[in-house]
Amino acid sequence: MLVMMGTTGQVGGVALEALKQRGRAVRTITRDTERARHLGGPGIEIVQGEATDTASLVAAFQGAKAAFVMLVPSMQAADVLAESRAAAQSIASAIRAAGVPHVVALSSTGADLAEGNGIVRTLHDFEQALAGAAPSLVFLRPGDFMENWAAMLPAARAAGVLPSAKLPLDGAAETVSALDVGRAAAELLLDPRPGTRIVNLTGPKDYSPADAAAALSELLGKPVMAVPSFRDETIAALQAAGASADYAAKLADLTDAVNAGRLRLEAGDGEMRRGTVTLKETLQRLVSAGQP
């Protein structure tokens, strides 16, 4: 039995589908079982559990040959780091208590840094909490998700502009599709090895905001231009969408770190992999789906 968190999200959903296609039995952990009902099917068990409810996770992890775990900082958290640390410790304690032999944890580029990485600090703490929790442990560290451009599609459609806090606008950065991340997670879940591994994952090439604007120009059949969006604008937009002041500030801190070049995958720091899904393919999928 494989056990997975996050299957109602992008990465977890893709990983679950990949495992279904291989005929693997999977137990999915979800806060809201009704919301996850569509995931059910032969060999799929849906159980209720929450990251901060250690007892529910211990029960869900019982009998697992391998587990996929992830930490999602709450947008409404008054203290993002403190709340995320509590969830990280809960997940790690449950893995140890249930004796899970192989764990794949979704992390991020920049999780190696103890400071200066904005909201990714939560994933640094997650990795620290999980250290030694299972005999076989993988930290999957993807670059920025290509799907994050979805939030800017309305502006591209309506006004022909693509706001970007990532600067300079022609600066290529490590980015990857959630499809590649989910497929990698499924593959790693079926590949236990003694010890701790770091697997870094980016797309087939690095892309810039200008590249995204050029791709959208083709896909939408109209000119789209990348334009800068600055820190105060980012924070205001996030808070207008319901984020706490602390969450918004830490997400803006992450962008500042990326722009300063602090979050780059380094050769020699774990295994390096590249996915196959291009930025244009990702944007095509988002445009076709009418997102957001």
C-alpha positions, 0 to 999 in steps of 0.5 A, a space after each residue: 500500500 502506498 500512502 499519499 498526501 495532497 492528492 487533490 492538488 496539482 502535483 499529488 493529483 498527477 502522481 496519483 494518476 500515474 500510480 493508478 495507471 501502474 495498477 498500484 493500490 493507494 491510500 489518499 489522505 485528505 482533510 475533506 473526504 467529500 472533496 476527494 470523492 472523485 479520486 476514488 476507484 479500484 485500489 484507491 482508499 480515501 481517508 481523513 487526515 490533517 497535517 497538524 493532527 498527528 493521530 490521524 496521520 499515524 492511522 493513515 500511514 499504518 501498513 504503508 510501504 511508501 508515503 508521499 508527504 507535503 507541507 502547504 503553508 496556510 495563506 491565512 497564517 498569522 505566523 507562517 513559519 510557526 504554523 508550518 513548523 508545527 505541521 512539519 513536526 506532526 508529519 515527521 512524528 507520524 512517519 516515525 510512529 507508523 514506521 514508514 520505510 520509504 518517504 518522498 517529500 515535496 520540497 523546493 529549490 532553495 530549501 537548502 537555505 536556512 534564511 534569505 529564501 522567503 516562504 521556502 524557509 517553511 520547506 527548509 524546516 520541513 526537511 529538517 523535521 523529516 531528517 532520519 524519519 525513514 530509512 529511505 528518504 527523498 527530498 524532491 526539490 522542483 523549481 518554480 511551477 510554470 502553472 503559477 502563470 495561471 493567475 496572470 492569464 486574465 490580464 493577458 487576455 484582457 489587456 495584453 500584459 503579463 505582470 511579473 514580479 520576477 525581474 529582469 523580465 528577460 532573465 531566464 530562471 529554473 521553472 518546471 511543470 507540475 506534470 513533470 513534478 507529479 510524474 517524478 514523485 510517482 517514480 520516486 515513490 516506487 524507488 526506495 533506496 537506503 539513506 537520504 537523497 535530494 532530487 532537483 527538478 527543472 523543466 527542459 530549459 530555463 524560461 523568462 517572463 518575456 518567454 511566457 509573454 511570447 508564448 501567450 502572444 501565439 496562443 491567444 493570437 494577440 500581442 502580450 507584453 511582460 511588464 514589471 510588478 513590484 513588491 508592494 503590488 504583489 503584497 497588496 494583490 495577495 492580501 486582497 485575495 485573502 492572504 495574511 500580512 505575514 504570508 504575503 510578505 514572505 511570498 514577496 521575500 521569496 521573489 526578492 530572493 529569486 531576483 537576487 539569484 539566491 535560489 539556484 540549483 547548484 551542481 553537486 547538491 543532489 541529483 539533477 533532473 530535467 522534465 519534458 513539459 515545455 512552458 508553451 505546452 503548459 500555457 496551452 493547457 491553462 489557456 485551453 482549460 480557461 484558467 483561472 
